[in-house]
Amino acid sequence: MSSSGQHTHSEILSQPDVWATVIAEVRAQAQALKEFWRDGQFDSVVFTGCGSTYYLSLASAAFAQTVLGIPARGWPASELWLNPSVTYPAKGRTLFVAVSRSGETTETINAIESFQAQARGAVLTLSCYSRSAWDNLGDMGLVFPAAQEQSIAQTRAFSSLYLATGLLASIWAEREDLLDEFARLPEVGRRLLADSAPLMARLGRAPEFDRYYFLGAGVRYGLACEISLKMKEMSLSHSEPFHFMEFRHGPKSMVTPSTLMVGFLSEANQSSEQAVLEDMRALGAQILSIGEKEAEVTFASGITELARDTLYLPLGQLLAFEHALSKNLDPDHPKNLDTVVRLK
């Protein structure tokens, strides 16, 4: 491989090893996290971030609500900062989970400070970097330095921070079974990357595709949004995410033989989701389905559905990476982007 994209490629492939460190670090703080949750007496959870970490918040909120049984929502930090009356619950104590790869994103910092000024609850921060200003913002903070990146587009930072939120919710829900399942992800991830890299390279470098659609539902919708963003950032290509069933309601008019449609299949609703993909195949799209079984790419992980969703991410990232290289672009340095967005 040329030097173009070498950091991104390394960061994608290193994810399973970083996941192992994240799992160990979170579990080492399990008791403190349980006490933080118990003492907070929270009625709801709000996850927030910007760009990639906003999409992370969508997926994390869906997971948290599933396992905790209380309302959880994901919002862009700018909405929480600028429009609090339409984003926060009207009553009760809220746990505010702020996620920022850098710990320096202006909108996220502003949202935290606004939340605290309104005395709505407590703040938990997650980042890959320890920054003095960020570290002192929350009531509790977690930092995962092994997930730091040199490239601009998030890959291992995203998957590691997303995994951390799943571990947190599982600890708060006292789901030791899920924590044990999460511990198996690194081994499965290494195998999956080795087995699937050639297919992602072939599809990513295929010259016939000029539009990409990523479909996911439930927790996986936020992940589909993130991978669609990776395709835009790295390869400057037309790419959109949709809920599975929603794609039939208008967006299917965009399907042509130059379409690659990627479906993040669930286990519970796989038959309905596969039906959407087959409808689009009949309209001329090429299909890449990804799931635990009966898909073009199968995890065959044996990990319960709630704990295995992180596995979709490296595959989609590789697809975007390979497509960028096919267009002679450098995935490490996407056009017009900066590592941190700071408002003046």
N, C-alpha and C positions, 0 to 999 in steps of 0.2 A: 504494500500500500504506500502511496505517496504521503508526504507530510500533511497534506490537506486532510483535515478531520481526524488527525491522530488522537487528539485529546478526547474528542467525543466518542470515538470508537473504543478507546481504553476505558472510559467511564461507563459506557454501556456494558461492556463485558465484565467489568469488575463488580457489578451490582450484587450478585449473590454473596460475595465475600463481605461486602459492606453491610448487607442485610444481617449477616451473622453478628456483626459488632453492634448493630442497632438493637437487635433482639436481646443481646446480653446486657447492654447498657440500660434498657428500659426495665428489664426484669430485675436488675440489681437495685432499682429504685422503687420496686413494687410497693413496699410498705409505706414509704413516704407518699406515694401517689394515692394509695388507698386512704390514708389519713386526710390528704388534701380534699379528696372527693367526699368523704364522710363529713368532714367539718364544714364543707361548703353548703351542704343541703340544697343542691341545685335543682331547679324545676325545669330547666332547659339548657341546651348547649348551642352555642353559635361558633362556627368555624369560619375563619376568614383568611384571605391572602389576596394577592394580585397576580394576574396572568396565570401561570401554571399553578400557583398555590391557591388561586380561587377555584380552579377545577379540582384540585386536591380537596378543597373544602366541601365541594358538592359530594364527592365520593365518601369522604370521611363522615359527613353528617348522615348520609344514608346508612352507613355501617353502624354508627353510634346509636341512631334511633332504633335500629333493629335489635341490638344487643342490650341497650339500656332501658328501652321502653318508655323514654320521655322524648318530648319534641327536640329535634336537632336540625339545624339549618346551616347551609353554607351560603355566604354572601361575599361579593367583592368588598374589600376594605373601604373603597371609596363610598359605597352605598351606606355602610354602617356609619361612616364619618359624616357624610353629607345629608343622609335621609334616615335618621334613626327612628322616626315615628312610623315608618313603614317596614322596618326590618326587625326590630326587637319585639319580643312578646310584651304585651301590655302589663303583665303582672309577673311577680315571682323573681327568684334569684337566677341569674344566668351565668353559666361558665363560658367565658370568652376564650377560645383557643385561637391564637394568632400564629400563623405559619409564614416564615420568611426565610428563604435560603440564606440571604446575606445578613438579615437583621438590620438592614438600613433602608428599607423601602418606606418612603415618606407617607404614602397613604395608609399603610398598615400601622405605622407609629401614630399617626393622627387619629386613627380609629380607636386604638388602645386608649389614648389620652382622653378622647371624647367619652368612651365607655366609663372610664374611671371617674371622670368629672360628674357623670350622671349617677354614680354609685349603684350600678345595676347588678354587681356581683363581683366575681374574681376573675383574674387573668392568668392564663397559662401560655407561655411562649415556647415555640419550637423553631430551631434554626440549625444551620450547619457551622455557624461562626459565633464565637464569643465576642460581643461588642459591648463596651462599657455602658453605652446609652441603652441598648436593647436589653442587656442582662438585668438592668434595674427597673425595667418597665412592669414586669409581671409579678404576680404573687408567687409564682413558681416557674422555672424555666428549664428546658432540656436542650442540650447542644450535642450535635452529632458530627464531629470534625471529620470522621472517616468518609462522609458523604460530600465533602467539599469538591468543587469542580474548577477546572481551568477554562472550560468552554462556556459560551454564553447561554445556549439552550439547555435547560435543565433535563437531565436524564437520571443519573443515580441519586441526585439530591431529591428529586421528586419522588421516586419510588421508595427511598429510605424514609423520608418524612411522612409519606402516606402510610407506610408500614408502621411507623411509630404511633400514628393516631389509632390504628387498629389495635395495637398492643395496649395502648392506654385505655380504650373503651373496654377491652376484654378484662383488664385488671379491675376496672371500676365495676364491671358486671360480675366479677368473681367467676369468670369463665376460664378455669384452668385448662379445660379441654381445648379451647381455642388457642391458648398460649402454647400448648404442646404441638398443635397443628402448625402454627406459625413457625415454630422451630425447625420444621422440615423444609421450609421454602428454599433456603440456600442450596441444598443438595439438588432439589428438583430444578431450580433455576439454572444451575450449571449445566445439567444435562440438556435442558430445553434449549439453551443458547447454542450449545454445540450441535445439536440435532437440527435446529431450525435455521441457522445462519445461512446455509446455501439457498434455501427457498426464499428467504427475505432478500438476499442479494439478487436472485433471478427476477423476482417481482419488482423490486425497487429499481432495477436497471432496465426493465422492459420499456422500450421506446413508445409502445402503443398507448400508454395511459396518460391522460391529461387532466383527469379529475378523480378525486379520492373521497369516499364517504365512509365514515366510521360510525358503526351502530352499536349502541349498548343501552341497557335498561337497568333500573335500580341503581345499585352501587356502581355498575359498569358504565353508566352514562357519563359521569364525571371523568372516568378514565378515557372514554372515547373522545371527549372534548380535548383532553390533554394530548392524545396522540394526533388528533387532527391539527392541533396547534404546532406540534413538532414538525409535521409535514409542511405547514406553512412557513415556519421559521427557518428550517434547514434548507428546504428545496424551493421555496417561493412558488408553490403549486396551489392550484385550486383544491381546497379541502374543507369539508364540513362535517360536523358530528350531528347525529340525530338519535332520538329514541327509536327503537326498532319499529314499533307499530306506527309511529308518526310518519315514517318515510313514505308510506302509501298515500298520505294525504297531501299531495301536491309535489313534494320533492322528487318523486319518481319520474316526473316529466323531464328531469335533467339526465336521466340514464341514457348512455350511448355505448357502443362497443369500446369506447376509450375509457370506460369507467372501471375502476377497481373499487369494489365494495368490501370492506372489512367488518365482519360481525363478531363481536365479543359475546359469545353464547353463554347463557346461564344454564344451570342444570334444571331448575324448576320449570322454566318456560321455554326450553329448547325447541320443542316442536313448533310453537307459534313463531319463534324467531327464525327458525330454519325456513318456515313457509314464506316469510318476507324475503329472505335471501333467494329462494327459488323463484319467486315472482320476478325479482330483479334480474336473475339469470335469464329468464325467459324474454326479458326486454333487451338483452344483449350485454349486460354487465358481466365482468369476470368477478368471481366471488372468492374471498379468502375468509373462511370461517375458523375461529379459534375457540377451543373449549376443552373441557375435561375429556370428552369422548365424542365419537361420531362427528368429527370435524376435519377440515383439511389439515389443521395443526392441532394435535391433541396433547394435553398435558400428561394424561395418564399418571396423575400424581397421587391419587388416593387421599388427597387432602380435602377436607370438607369445604363446600363452596364459600362459606363466609371467610375462610382464611386463605384462599388461594388467588384472589383477584389480582394481587401484585404481579402475578406471572404474565398477565397480558402486556405489561408495560415494556419490557425489553424487546419483545417481538415488534411492536409498533414503532419503537424508537429505531430499531435496525432498519426497518422498511424506509422510514424517512431519511435516515443517514445514507442508505444506498442510493436512494433517488436523488439526493443532493449531489453525490459524487457523479452520478450519471449525467448531471447537467453542468459539470465542471464548477460546482460551487464548493465553498469551504464550510462544512457544518460547524466548525469551531467558531466562526465569525459571521453569523447571519447578517444580512444587509439591514442597516438602519437600527440595529439593536444594541443595547448596552446591558452589562451584567446587572446593574442596579438602576432603578428609576427613582430619581430624586426630584421632587418638585421645588421650583425656585420661589 
